């Protein structure tokens, strides 16, 4: 977790949370979330990486 400017209100700060899931040696999932004003985590971005051979 990290804390930085809120995307909803730049005058406030909020917490951010990034997760990398290692599904296999060739497959990873990335999720970036922000803590909303209601106290719930909101996913802002998702990404997927697959290695080709």
GIVEN-V119800 format. One record per residue. RES is the residue in one letter. SS is DSSP state (H for helix, E for strand, - for the rest). PHI is phi in degrees with one decimal (none if undefined). BURIAL is + if it has 9 or more other ideal C-beta (glycine too) atoms within 8 Angstrom, else -. Layout:
# GIVEN-V119800
res:ss:phi:burial
RES:SS:PHI:BURIAL
RES:SS:PHI:BURIAL
This chain:
# GIVEN-V119800
res:ss:phi:burial
X:-:none:-
X:E:-144.3:-
X:E:-122.2:-
X:E:-162.7:-
X:E:-60.4:-
X:-:-71.8:+
X:-:-68.0:-
X:-:-83.2:-
X:-:-151.2:-
X:-:-61.4:-
X:-:-80.7:-
X:-:-112.5:-
X:E:-112.0:-
X:E:-149.2:+
X:E:-94.9:-
X:E:-120.8:+
X:E:-141.8:+
X:E:-115.8:-
X:E:-128.0:-
X:E:-115.5:-
X:E:-101.8:-
X:E:-94.1:-
X:E:-72.8:-
X:E:-162.3:-
X:-:-63.1:-
X:-:-112.7:-
X:E:-142.9:+
X:E:-134.5:+
X:E:-118.1:+
X:E:-120.5:+
X:E:-133.7:+
X:E:-120.7:+
X:E:-126.5:+
X:E:-128.0:+
X:E:-81.5:+
X:-:-75.0:+
X:-:-64.5:-
X:-:-85.6:-
X:-:86.8:-
X:-:-103.0:-
X:E:-76.8:-
X:E:-117.9:-
X:E:-72.6:-
X:E:-97.1:-
X:E:-153.6:-
X:E:-134.0:-
X:E:-144.8:-
X:E:-137.4:-
X:E:-126.9:-
X:E:-128.4:-
X:-:-82.8:-
X:-:-100.4:-
X:-:-110.5:-
